[in-house]
Amino acid sequence: STRTKSADVERADSGIGQMPARKWRSRASETLSSLQAWEAHRPCTDCGERDLPVETDVQNCNQRRADLCEKCRKRRTERKESVLEFVNTEASYGEDLRIIKEEFYLPMQAAGLLSQEQLQGIFSNIQELIDLNENFLEILQEEIDQAFDQGDDDLMTVCIGEIFLEFVNMLPAFQTYCLQQSSSVNMLNALEKEKELLRIFLNVSQNDNTALRRMNLRSFLMAPLQRVTKYPLLLSRIIKATTEYHPDHGSLREAKSRIESHLEHINMKTKQEGNTWTLRSFRQDSKKKREVINIEMRETALKTVGWLREETRFVMEGSLQLAQPPDGQWVKKGSKTLKFQNMQVLLLVNMKRVSESSLESAEPGPVKDAVLVLIRDKNNGKFHLLREPLRLSNCIVSTDPDCDDTFELIEIRREAFVFRDSDRARTHHWFRQIRRYSRELGSWKKRRNALPNIMISTPHTRP
């Protein structure tokens, strides 16, 4: 018989032998089983836990929800409901403001029932609240619509906290309205007794105007007070349903703290004016008290510099120790020879607006001005300025290795100040922040790398 050539022989095995082939098939089977097991118990995209159900609907149009555990699915649903509740109630509040203007203010003005001064006394700054609500609601609605358009059915990309902080200038407007509420109601009561036509108009409006829902003017005038006190509750619900890893979690907590502090501040102002009513009681912890004090100081500082609130950034604020050296030899003697006094210090920066939009204006723009406001500790219930604000464009900031627990600020051709904090690291942080804006704004910044110039004529320059 003819021998078959080796090249014509067809192999029936894998070419790697029977034993290696079995091992390879066994390892491949184990790998496949591991992949299937991981797929069945893959971690939740929100919390990282591995308690997903084994059955996964691969044809689910919302694949992200298929990658969530049951707990996180429920949390996302609660968060979505809380976000929509925030937006919907803001819209309802805006509708009440519109009713106040269109169903009461404008008809009373057109009919001449009250003078302009009397209308101002009753309705206060209602137009300001209307404008703020319209802008706030417009941004909120845009965020909701954009999330749905991008397929984010859970509204996870909607950051209520960040948006609220961008519109934090609402809070002073609420404060103005709330503090005038008692006098507004008293004026309305007196005028209603005095003017019969006003009394008839209010009664007919309540009974026959279906837009008022059988509510009287006093009920509608309470809408801003009710709204501002509801913000903490609405924010708390969103915080509860938002995981701490969400990018808006920190902003939500800050927004809640800011609104609660403003409510405490309003209650304190109300008590000082002799009124018995309060908006809401909050726990009087030291943190809340400090924030209330900070609000008062910010108001004092803004009133002093005369800047627009939306163009102002409070970079740093807090207590510092201040001294003014009597001569130029304090460095050689050491800072221990200086007499320090406690002072409240605020570093304010005036930013140019990059757009008319309230949201876009939050983007850091060019710095127009920066000042250091020095306020004495509270005396007789009021804050008092130590002196006029220090404009950093006219100041030089320096430090010395021999006195690393202090830094010096020299106002060109005027005075010199030495500052320190009880914490050395915080002293250095103050120094870096003040020096930064001093270098950016100073007309002399290109000379000597913004170091003190020995030719500057001031009696307090360092040797």
Summary of the structure (lengths in Angstrom):
residues: 463
radius of gyration: 32.9
end to end distance: 114.9
largest distance: 133.5
contacts: 1309
relative contact order: 0.07
helix: 55%
strand: 12%
